[in-house]
Amino acid sequence: MRLLLDAHVSGPRVGARLAADGHDVRPVDQERELEGYSDEMLLALSTSEDRVLVTLDVGDFAQIAQRWAADARSHAGLTLLVGMGHSEFGTILEALGRALAVRPDQAAWHNRVAFTGRSN
């Protein structure tokens, strides 16, 4: 899966593990040139590269996704990590693993917003 990790989703801790599992990962926190990108710019970047955007910023990205849908603007997919902190690396990896297993095909993520939480 092609993924763009938002700045608060650790590239070294989460991104490296996802890459080791075979995913094509671009972590924002590891690219100085992406500092200062707005949330909207990150969603546009992920779309231009056909990457699912993974973020802990549920409120802002949910609103952006709603605006884009209202404007008939497509995106490559969003995974909104709910109810976990940026330092909960194991929890984030488990939640992402479940979300990606449900939709292992990149095209199945197009225009999809997945709210991904802890396992019960």
PEVEN-V886915 format. One record per residue. N is the residue number from 1. SS is DSSP state (A for helix, B for strand, O for the rest). OMEGA is omega in radians with two decimals (none if undefined). Layout:
N,SS,OMEGA + N,SS,OMEGA
//
This chain:
1,O,3.08 + 2,B,-3.03 + 3,B,2.95 + 4,B,3.13 + 5,B,3.09 + 6,O,-3.00 + 7,O,-3.09 + 8,O,3.04 + 9,O,-2.96 + 10,O,3.03 + 11,A,-3.12 + 12,A,-3.06 + 13,A,-3.09 + 14,A,-3.09 + 15,A,-3.14 + 16,A,3.12 + 17,A,3.10 + 18,A,3.11 + 19,A,3.10 + 20,A,3.11 + 21,O,3.04 + 22,O,3.13 + 23,O,3.06 + 24,B,-2.97 + 25,B,3.02 + 26,B,-3.12 + 27,B,-3.12 + 28,A,-3.09 + 29,A,3.13 + 30,A,-3.09 + 31,O,-3.09 + 32,A,-3.11 + 33,A,3.12 + 34,A,3.07 + 35,O,3.12 + 36,O,3.06 + 37,O,3.05 + 38,O,3.10 + 39,A,3.14 + 40,A,3.11 + 41,A,3.11 + 42,A,3.10 + 43,A,3.08 + 44,A,3.10 + 45,A,-3.13 + 46,A,3.12 + 47,A,-3.12 + 48,A,3.13 + 49,O,-3.10 + 50,O,3.11 + 51,O,3.01 + 52,B,3.11 + 53,B,3.14 + 54,B,-3.06 + 55,B,2.99 + 56,O,-3.09 + 57,O,-3.02 + 58,A,-3.04 + 59,A,-3.09 + 60,A,-3.08 + 61,A,3.06 + 62,A,3.11 + 63,A,3.11 + 64,A,3.13 + 65,A,3.09 + 66,A,3.11 + 67,A,-3.13 + 68,A,3.12 + 69,A,3.13 + 70,A,3.13 + 71,O,-3.09 + 72,O,3.13 + 73,O,-3.08 + 74,O,3.00 + 75,O,-3.05 + 76,O,3.11 + 77,O,-3.14 + 78,B,2.95 + 79,B,-3.12 + 80,B,-3.10 + 81,B,-3.00 + 82,O,2.98 + 83,O,3.08 + 84,O,-3.13 + 85,O,-3.07 + 86,O,3.13 + 87,O,3.13 + 88,O,-2.99 + 89,A,3.14 + 90,A,3.13 + 91,A,3.11 + 92,A,-3.14 + 93,A,3.11 + 94,A,-3.13 + 95,A,3.11 + 96,A,3.11 + 97,A,3.11 + 98,A,-3.10 + 99,A,-3.12 + 100,A,3.09 + 101,A,3.13 + 102,A,-3.14 + 103,O,-3.08 + 104,O,-3.13 + 105,O,-3.11 + 106,A,-3.09 + 107,A,3.13 + 108,A,3.13 + 109,A,-3.08 + 110,O,-3.14 + 111,O,3.12 + 112,O,3.02 + 113,B,-3.12 + 114,B,3.04 + 115,B,-2.99 + 116,B,-3.10 + 117,O,3.13 + 118,O,3.03 + 119,O,-3.13 + 120,O,none
//
